[in-house]
């Protein structure tokens, strides 16, 4: 019995340690990990599309209550700062493109929406939703936040990358 428990603990710790690098959270000043994702409207989109632009990655899902609570503010802040070069990429995590597009339509999001099968989420340390990642013009992470942000917090992070 003890041998089985020890073996189970070893296997669990091995897989936890093996998964840890795949879930590395980018820190302030780190280069944003490269990605290419399917656009919900067709085609693909990558971090390279945003080179030299301040970018807000908003990881969401339609079932996520805090994501729904934040969505109107995200759209309003995009509209307020877009003329200054600011942009947003909405990234639907682990849902299909139909749900991603319905969410974007519901909140009148005018920016690109991508769908992640969990691959990008792993390289960005996504372990829950929502997640907010603000990337400056040089491609470095400025702010990383797991959990709901209120509009003043989002706006402060936007101002930091403009």
N, C-alpha and C positions, 0 to 999 in steps of 0.2 A: 504494500500500500504506500509506504513512504517513498519507495523508488518511483512509483507512478506519479506521485505528487511532485517529486523532484524533477522528473522528466517533463511533466506538464509545465512547471515553472520555468525550466530552461528553454523549452520551445517558445513559450509566451514571451520571455525576455529577449530571445533571439529575434523573433519577428518584430517585436516592438523596436528594438535597436536597429534592425534592418530598415524599418519604415521611417525612422526618424529623419534621415537625410532627405527623403522624398517629401517630407512635410516641413522643411526648413522655412521659417518665417523670415522674409527679408527685413532687414533693419534699416533705420534711417542712414542714408549715405551709401547703401549698397546699390549696385547696378540692378535695375529691374530685370528679372529673368525674362529671356526672350520667349515668345509664344507665337503660335499661329493657330487660330480657331476658325470654325465654321461660322459664318455670319448667318443669323436666323433668316435673313431675307435672301440668302444664296451667296455663293462664293466664299471667300475666306478673308480674314483680317489678321494682321500681325502687329506686334509692338513696333516694328520698323515703319508702319504706316504713320506713326505718331512722332517720328524722330524730330527733335527740336521743338516739340509742343508740350505745354503742361497738360498732363493727362490724369484723369480720375478713373480708376477701375472700380466699378461698383458691382460686387458679386451679390446676386440675389436669386430667389426662387419664388414662384407664385404662391406657394404654401406658407412662406415665411411672414409671420405677422409684422415684425419690425421692418422688414423690407417694404411691405405695403405701407406702413406708417411713414417711412422716409421718402417714398417715391415722389410725392408731389413736390417736396422741397428740392429734391435732386433736379427735377425738371426746371423749377423756377430759378435755381442757382446756375444751371447750365445757360439758360436764357440770359441771365444777368451778366455773366462773364464770358460768354462765347465770343463776343466782339473783340475781346482782348487776347484771343488765341486759345483760350481754355476749351478743352473738350472732355467728353465723358465716353467711356465704353462700358455699356451695361453687359455683364456676363452672367447669363443664366446658368446656374450650377446644377447639373445632373437632371435636367428636364429636357423635353423635346422642343423643337423650334416653334411649334404651334403655341405652347404655353408661354414661351419667351415673348413671342410677338403679341399675344393677347395682353400680357402684362404691360408691355411697352405702349400699346394702343390705349389701354385703360388709363394710364397716367400721362398720355400725350407726350411720350419721350421722343424727341426728334433726332437723337443721336443713334449711332450704330449699336446693335445688339448682337452679341455672340453667344454661342452655346458651348459649354464645356462639359466634356464627359468625365471630368474629374482629373484629367491629366494636368491641366494648367493649375487647377486648384491645389494639387499636390506640390507643385513647384513654388506656389505662393503661400503654402502653409494654411490652406483653408480647412478648418476643422468644424466650422459652424457658420451660420449666416445671421446677419449680413457681414460682409467684410468690405472695408474701404481702403484703397491703396492710392495714394497721391504720388505721382511721379513728376519730377521737375523737368525743365527743358533739356537738361543734360542727360536724362535717362536714369536718374538716381531716385530711389525711394525717399520721399520727404516725410510722409506720414503713413503708418500702417495701423489700422484699427479694426479689431474684431468686435462686433456688437453694434447696436444701434447708436447713431450719432444724431444729435439735434441740429437744426438748421444753423445756429451760430457756430457750432463746432465744425460742420462741413465748410461753412464759409471761411472760417479762419484757416483751415487746411488749404482751401483754394487760393486764398491770398498769399499763403506761404510759397506756392509754386508759380505764381504769376510774375 
